Amino acid sequence: MKLSLSTITTLSLRPPSQFFHHHRRLFNLRASSSPVNSSLNHRVVVTRERGKNDKLITALAKHGIESLELPLIQHTQLPELDKLVSLLTATSFDWIIITSPEAALVFLQAWKAAGTPSVKVAAVGTGTASIFDEDMTSSKELIDVAFTPSKATGKVLALELPKHGNEKSTVLYPASAKASHDIEKGLSKRGFHITRLNTYTTEPVQHVDKKILQQALSASLVAVASPSAIRAWVNLLPEPDTWNGSVACIGETTASAARKLGLRNVYYPSNPSLQG
């Protein structure tokens, strides 16, 4: 079951109490409902870095949904990105694990700098895998996205990643410094030899436009693509405990972070992607 653009249309136009009654089975719902203030407007707040929301804005517009762009996070490259280039140039790995669209974009940058070597990739979900499909230079002959787990989480990926015989398979894991250590722990228990490189990090933006923030606070739905983004959103809420809007998360990991922060109306798709 997917949280789709068409069902976001319904969610953004109806109070949750009505929506849950008619459309509960269309969502992987992980929160109880509560009445929403009638003053909430019917826009979707998109929160990725400026310039990275365009595809979602366009897709929502095709469904008649108005968007409000409020970038909440910014990405900063870290010194280990240079080490990634060196490793890709000099070393081959059985698997390269990519766990987010941003990690895929950063990896592609290093991969090109390393001379576009042939690599085999395990992507955490279809949304992450699609980044390689969209990059015309990463042909299947050079980047083989050979595995996605049955469930788009790091823990499941670590449990299901194929192993080559009895030999110790080698894994390269370029990731955000904020990413959990579930993958390293899970793969190490299975006998993989894993090298993690923190190639970038995610931080809250330094400045938020107050006028746009006020509009966002009255929106019915906020779309977030990472735990960092949902933490940044909650930090901007004047009274987080009383905010009644809904949150559409890119996947289960982000949804879990939202629930831990006390948000109630939390949704995520079974297969993280733009359409999800």
N, C-alpha and C positions, 0 to 999 in steps of 0.2 A: 504494500500500500504506500502511495506517495503523497507527500505534501507538494502539490503541483501548483503551477501558476494559475490554473483555472480555479483551484480551491482557495488560493490566496485572494483571488477576486472576491469570493464569497466572504471570506474571513474579514477582509478589509471593509466590507460594506454592511456587515451585520454585527450586532453585539454578540459576544461569545455565548450567552445563554441561549440565543436562538440558533447559533451556528452548531453548537454541540448537539442539540436535539436532532437536527436534520442531517448532519454530516460527520458524526463521530467516527465512522468507520473509514473515512478517507484519510485519516491522520494517524500517525503514531503518537498519540497524545500521552504526555507524561506529567500532566498537572491537572488539578481540579479547577473547575470554572468558578468565576465570580462575576457579578454584574459590572458592566463597564459604564463609566460616566458618559451620559449622552452627548457631552461636549466634544468627545473624541472625533477628530476628523478622519476622513476615509482616504488617507494617504499612507504609503509605505515609506518608512525611513530607511535609506540604504547607507551603509556605514563603512564600507571599505575605503582604502586610500583614494584620494581624488584621482580620477582618471581610470580607476579600475571598477567603477560602478556602471559604466556605459552599457554593457551587454544586458545587465539585469534591468536597468531603466528602460531600455528598448523593448525587452521581452515583456515587462509589465505593461508598457504602453499599448502593446498589441492586444492586451486583454482589457484595455480601458482603465488601467490603474495608474493613478498619478503618483510620482515618486518625489521624495524630498531628500536631497543628498546632504548628509552630515558625516563627513569623514571623522572617525573616532580614533584611528590608529595610524601609525607610520612605521615603515620597515627600515631598518638600518643594517647594512652589510657588516659582517664581522671579519677579523683577520683570517679565520680558518677557511674563508672562501678561496683565498690564494692557495692554501694547502689542498683544497679540493681539486683545483686545476692541476696541481703537481701530481696528485695521485691518479687522476684520470689519464694523465699523459704517460705515466710510467708503470702503472699497475692495472691489472685486470681483476675484476671481482665476479663471483658467481651471481650476485644480486646487488642491485642498487635500490634502496627503499626510499620512496617519496610519499610523504604523508599529508601534503596540503597543496593547493594550487600555487601558493606563494613559494613553497619549497621547490616546486617544479620549475617555476620561472627562474629562480636563483640557480638551480641546477643547470638549466639550459644555457644560462650565461657562462657558467664555468665549463660546460661541455664544449661549447663553441670555442672558447679560449684554449681548450686542450686539443683542438684539432678534430673535433667530432668523431671520437673513437666509437666502435661498436660496443654497445652495452645492453644488458638485460635488466629491465626495471620491474619492480613490484610496486604498484600504486595502491594506496589505501582504499580508493573508491573510484567510481566512474568519472566523477567531477575532476579529480586530480589527474586521472589518465587522459581526460580530454584535452588538457593543456598541451600534451605532446602531439595529439592529432591536429591541433590548431596551428602548431608551429611547422611551417612548410619545410624547413630544413631538416627536421627530425624525422626522416623517412623511416619506415619500418625496417629497412635494411640496416640502419645504424642504431636506432633506439627501438628495442623490442619490449613493448609493455606486455610482459608474458604472464602476469599474475595480478589478480585483485581478489581479496578475501570475500567470503560469503557475507560478512558483515563489515561495514566500513569503520573499523576501529583498530587502533594499534595492537591491542591485546589479541584480537582475532587474527590479524595478519601474522603476528608472531607465532601463533598456534598452527596456522595453516600453510605457511610458506614452504614450498617444496624443497626437499633436501636431496642432494645428489649422492646416492649410495651411502656408504658408511664413512666417507671422507668428511672432514670438517669444512663445510661450505663457508666461503668468505662473503661478507656483506658489508657494503658501504652505506652509511646512513647519514646523508646531509640533512640537517634539520634546523628548526628554530631553537635558539637557546631556551625558549620558554616551553618547548615540547617536553612531555613526560618521558620517563625512562621505561615505560612498559615494553617497548620493542626490544631494547637491549636485554632487559631481564628475561623476557620470554624466549628470545632466540638463544641466549647464553645457556639457559636450562636445557635447550634441545641440542646443544653442541655446536652451534654456529660460532664462527669467529667474526665479531662485528666491530667495525670502526665507525664511531660517530664523530661527525664534524658539525659544530654549531656555526653555520654559515651566515646566519642573520638573526636579528631579534626584532621583537614587536613592542612598541611603546605607545602610550596614549599621545595624541596630538597635543602640541603645546598651546594651541589657541583654538577655541570653539566660538563661532559666531553666535552671539547671544540671541539675536533675532531669530536665526534659524533654529537654535536650540529650543526657544519658546514654542515655535511651531511644531517641532519634533515631539515635545512633551505632550502635546494634545493629539498626536497621531494614534491611529488604532493599532498599527503594526510596525514593529522594528525588525529589520532583517540583519542578522549578524553572521559573520563567517569564521569566527574564532573565539576561544575563551577570552583572549585579550580584549576583543571588541565588546563582549558583553560586560566584562569588568569595567571597562571605560564608560559604558552607558550607565551602569548602576551608580558609578561615582558621580555622574552628572545629575542624577535624580535628586530633587530637593527632599523628597520623602519616599525612599524606595519601598517602604512597607505599604504605602497606600497607592502606589502606581498600579493602574488596572489595565494597562495596554497588553498586547500580545507580542510574543517574540517568536520569529521564524528563524530557526538555527540551521546552519549548513549541514550539520550532522549530529550524531548522538553525543560526541565528546563535548561539543559546544553547548548542547542542550543540558547535559549533566552539570556543566559549570553554571548555567543559568539557574537551574533548580537549587544548587548549593547556595546561590546568592539570594535565594528567597523569592524568586519570580514564580508566578503561579501559572500563567497562560503560556506554556512553552510547547513549541511544535518543532518537529524535524522530519525530514524525508527518510525513507528506508534506504534510498540510494542517493547520496549527496551528489548534486549536479545543479547546473543552472535551471534545467527543467524541473528537477526535484524541489 
